[in-house]
């Protein structure tokens, strides 16, 4: 029996609900990040990212399984990884599968098909985790909760937000930069150290990834930034904190050109004005998502998106939207 496997895919993310006011518990002052981080997220089951035919048969489609489904049980056994899935699927011709689609649970029978070499096949391409790099936005020093990215992580094959079981963030080093140009966003090229765990991820939401920062807080603890309410944010000069070389966090000037509705995913419109940043990156690049936006003594938000047709311009999320999600 052969189950075709999609290996873990590195993704470079540029990728960007709220609670009653009396339920919020985040701190008035938080640590601004800017650190480059490696990210590994484990799916809540085994994600179907494709199907294939054997001869003229497609056993997955015949069983009603489609791309985006999450397999959670095989023959009554819980599965979270590809290895568990392989172990549970035996050489019998019929396998009972439980899967999730659009938050609803379904059951089906997958009929394995033998190929010309008499090997049983499922017709499934699957994945159980994804990895990538991004930027740490904040750590709340009173709760050790962190937020990063400012937007959800999408599984590329399905185009859907990845439903996660858990995840990990790691120390990361930027090795080079691919410049942005009109119509072609650039990216940070980076590696991360799986031995240097910085925290655990518990949520992947439209406002970012969130979890517990477990490392000792070796960020710039000499400076805590006041959390900006929307009314505190002004049009005009601000700066972002991010890494473009190695692990050095630097500050780069931007200009806030517009404040948008709290209920959108693009709360802040800005343009890059820093010549050093423009010369090195051409503007906003992938992997910069999560870079904290600072104005005076306030942390006001995080970078989330690039304007593809003009990478000198981008969008950000309000920091309060991220903090409300983190405390949810």
Protein Blocks (a to p, Z undefined) as FASTA:
>chain_A
ZZddddddddddfbgcdddfklpcbdfbdcdehiacddddddfbdcdfbdcdehjacfkl
mnopaehiacfbgghiacfbfklmmmmpccbfbdcddddeehiacdddddddddfkopac
ehiacdfbdcdddddfbdcfklopacehjiacddfklopacddfbdcddddddfbdcddd
ehiacdddddddfklcfbdcfbdcfkbccdddfbdcfbdfkbccddddfklpcgdjdddd
ddfehjaccddddddfbdcdfkbmblbccddfbfklmmmnopacehjaopacdehjbcfb
dcfbdcfklmkbccdddfklmmmmmmZZ
